[in-house]
Amino acid sequence: MKSVRWGIIGCGDVTEIKSGPAYQNTEGFVLEAVMRRNLEKAKDYAHRHGVPKYYSDADDLIADANVDAVYIATPPDTHKYYGLKVAQMGKPCCIEKPMAPSYSDSLAIYKAFQEKDLPLFIAYYRRSLPRFDQIRVWLEKGAIGTVRSLKWQLLKPASALDHSRAYNWRTDVKVAPGGYFDDLASHGLDLFCYLLGPIVEAKGVAVNQQGLYSGKDAVTACWVHENGITGYGNWNFGSYGHEDSVEIIGDLGKISFAIFHDKPLKLQNQQGTETLEIDNPKHIQEHHVARIKSHFLGEAIHPSLGSSGLHTSWVMDKILGAI
């Protein structure tokens, strides 16, 4: 495989440590250009990270003949806008999660890349993290027997930014209708589909309890996977403290873990209790990016493609009552 030269649209916080260096450190990948609407900030990022080119206009980056593939790392409300441009230019693309603020926008993105037979990846990188690979191993070898149900509770207090009522795109209903639910719960819901199979029905209630911003701040949902496994989730972003706890329950045991923290994984069954500590990498998207390379080489199909990202968007819209 010749080197794949990447361009990043939206070189903000997520690209500083989580993702940008992963594209630079993957053998065979080169970070050729970055774009940010503020030219000085784009220039600063390029100089600090050793990127040859920087732009303030995304069209210039997308059209650059030396950019082979594009990573869109902007807020979700522009994913469709930029994604359709990348598809039109005929280049592979990775889009940050969630795929878009709505299932309909996600579907438009998916169809654009499908029609041109272009690779489309969604940055649900937890599908590629070693700690969740281990959970998949436990499930596949029947360590907890037949899986019956799953439950996830994610609680966080309102932040100082929330109380200040300063603008935050993560809680702007036009960008993220579910507020932090869109940004955070999407990771877990996508992972559950990866571990347990697609969700075929989902229902939920979503409200704004605090009135601090326009997006929702409290969501409760239930769902069922295609194999009959039931799921329950509760997400509240005005709680007294932090909690991130998942339990996958089978007829012979259970697996306990967190989505966002490196807390130990715990397997409990008739043989006893097994606890494993598997830390996340410094550049948390490195395994996700490495698997993009493997996909390009035809070695293995990437676990997070446009089709799976589209399905997660459908689940989220079902929970929020948007479809």
N, C-alpha and C positions, 0 to 999 in steps of 0.2 A: 504494500500500500504506500503510495506517495504521501508526503506530509499533507495533512488536512489543515488548512489555514482558516481559523475561526475569527469572527467578528462578534463583539458583544454590543447589543443595544441596551443602554441603561446601566452604566457602570456605577451603581450605587452600593449600599452597604453589603448586600448579599454577595456581591462579586469580590469584595475585599479579601475575605478569608475562606468563605464557604465554597465558592465555585470558581472564581477567576483563576487562582493558582492551580486548580485541578486541570484546567484546560492547558495550562503552560507546562505542567509536570508530567502529563501523559505522553509517553514516547510516540512520535508520529503525529502529534497535534502541535500546532503553533497558534499563539494568540496574536493575530496580525493587526487588528484594529479594534478600537472601542469608540462608542458614541454616547454623548450626553448632551442635552440641550444647552447646558451651560458649558461653553467652549473651554473656559479656564479650568473647570472641574474635570473635564475630559482630558485636557492636557496634563493636569496634575496626576490623574490616575495613570495615564500612559507613561509618564516619566518615572513614577514610583514603581511601576510594575514592569518596566522595560518593554513596553508595547510600541512597535514602530509607528503606528498611525493613530490619529484621533480625529473625530468628527463631531460637529454639533447638529448635523442633519442625517437622520437615519437613512434616507434615500441614497445618500452618497456612500454610506458604508455598504448597504445592500447591493449597490451597483458596482462596487469595487471588484475589478477582475481578479484581484489577488485574495479576495475573501471567498472561500469555498463553501462555508457553512456559517449559520448565524445562530447565536444564543440570545433569546429575548428575555431580559431580566428587568423589565419595567413593571409597574403596577398592573393588575389584571385588566383594567379597563382599556388598555392600549394593545393587549395581546392580539386581538383580532385584527386591528388596524395594521400592525406591523407584520403579523403572521401572513396575512393575505399578500402583502408586498413581497415577502420572502418566497412564498410559493410561486407567485407570478414570475419571479426572477429565476426560478428553477433550482433553488438551493436547499439542501437539508437544513433542518432547524430543530433546536431544542427550546422549549418555552417553559418559563418558570410556572410553578403551580400557584393557585389553581389555573387550569387551562384558560379560563375566561370567567367573567362574573355570572354567566348564565349558560345553561345547556345549549340554547339556540346559537349563541356566539361560538361555543366550543364546537358545535356541529359544523358551522360554516368553516372554521379553521380546518377541521378534520377532512371535510370534503375537498377543500382546495388542495391539500397535499395528496389525498388519495387519487384525485383525478389526474395528477401529474406523476403519480407513482414515486413520490419523494419521501425519504425517511423523515418522520416526525417523532420527536421524543418530548416527554413532559418530565419536568424535574421533580418527580416524586422519588427522591433519591433513597428513601428508607427501604424501598424494595431491593436495594443493592447493598445495604449495610450488613456487615458480618453478624451483628447481634440478632438481626431479624432472620438472617439465613439460618442461624441456630434454632430459632423457634420453628422455622419451616422443617428442619431436620427432625425435631421432636415430633411434630405433627405427622410427618410422612412415615415415620417408623412406628406410629401408634402408641407413643409414650403415655398418652392420656386416654387411650381407647377411641371410641367414636365421639367426635366433638358434638356437643349438644347446644351450647350457647356461649355468648361473649358479652362482656359488659365493660364499658369504659367511662370513667368519670374524670373530667378535666376542670379544675377550679382554679381561678386566679383572682386576686383583688384588683380593683380598678387602680390604674397607675397614676402617677403624678400628671402625666400628659393627658390622661382621660379627664381628670378633675380640672385641669387648666382650660379645657374645652378648645385648646389650640387644634389646628387642622392636623388630621392624621388619616391618610388614605385608607389605612386598614380598617377604619370604622366609618368611612364615608359610604352611605348607602348606594351611591352611584358607582362606586368602585368595588365595594364588598358588601352586598346586601345583607349578609349574615354577620357583618362585623368581624370580630376575631374568629368566629366560627369558620369563615371562609379561609382564612389564613392558616389556622391551626388544625381544626377538625378534619379538613380535607386530607391532611397527611395520614391520619389514623384510618379514616374511612377507606382511602385508597389502599393502605397496607392490609386492612382486613379482607378486602376483595382479593388481594394477592395471596394471602395465606389460606383463606377459606373458600374462595370461589366467588363469582359475581353475586351481587345483591339483586334480587328480582322484585322486591317490594320494600318500600320505606315510607314511613309517616313521621311527622313531627309537629311540635309546636314551637314557635319562636316569638319572643317578645323583647321589648326594651324596658327593663325594670328601673334603670337609673336615670334615664334622660340626659346622659352626658354626651351622646353623639347620635347620629342618625341611623347607624346600623343596629342590628339586634345585639343584645348582650347576654341573653339566656335562651338556650335551645335544649330541648329534650326530644329524643327520637327512639323509635324501634324499627327493626327491619328483619328481613329473612333472606338468607342466601339460597342459591338454587338447589343446594343439597339439604335444605330444611333446617340448617343451623339458624337459630334466632339471635338477634343482637339488640343491645340497649346502650344508649349513650346519653350522657348528661354533661353539658358544657355551660359553665356560668362564669362570667368575667366581672362579677362584682361580689365575689365571695370573701370570706374572712381570711383565707390563706390559700396556699398552693397545694394542689393535689393532682397527680397524674398517675392513674392506676388502671391497668387492664387485666382482666382475667378471662382466659379461654378455658372453658369447663367441659370436660368429657365425662364419659361414664366410668372411667378408671383413674381420673386424676384431673389436675388443672395446671395451667401455666400462667404465671404472674409476671408482669413487666410494665415498663413505662414507655411511652412514645417519645417523649422529648428529653428524658434524662438518662444518664448512663447507669442507672440503678441496676443492681444485679438481676439477672433473669432467674426465675425460680420455677423448678419443676417438682410437683408433688404428686406421687402415685403410690401404688402398693409396695414399691421397692424402697420408699422413703422420700427424702427431699434432696434435690440436687440444685446447687446454686452456682451460677457462672457469672463472672465479671468480664464483659466484652466492651471495651471502650470504643467510642467513635473516633475516627481519624480527625486530625487537626483541620484538614480541608474536607469537610464532611461529604462533599459531592464527588470525591476522587474515585470511588468505586462505581458510581453512576456514570461518570465520564469515561472511565476505563471500559465499561461495558458498551458505551457508544462505539468506541474503537472496535471492540470485538464484533459488534453488529455490522459495522462497515466491512470488516474482513470476512464476514460470513461464518464466523466461528460459533456464534450463539445469538439467538434473538434477544434483543434488549427487553427487560421486564417491564419498562414503563414507556409505552408507545402512545401515539395519538388515540388509538382505540380504547386503551385502558383509562387514559386521562379523560376521554369523553364520557366513559361510563361513570367515573367518579363525579363528574359535573352533573350527570343525570341524577345520581343518588342525592347529591346536595340540594338540587332544585326540588326533588321530591320531599325531602325533609323540611325545606323552607316553605313548601306549599306553592312553589312557583310553577309547577306543572302537575 
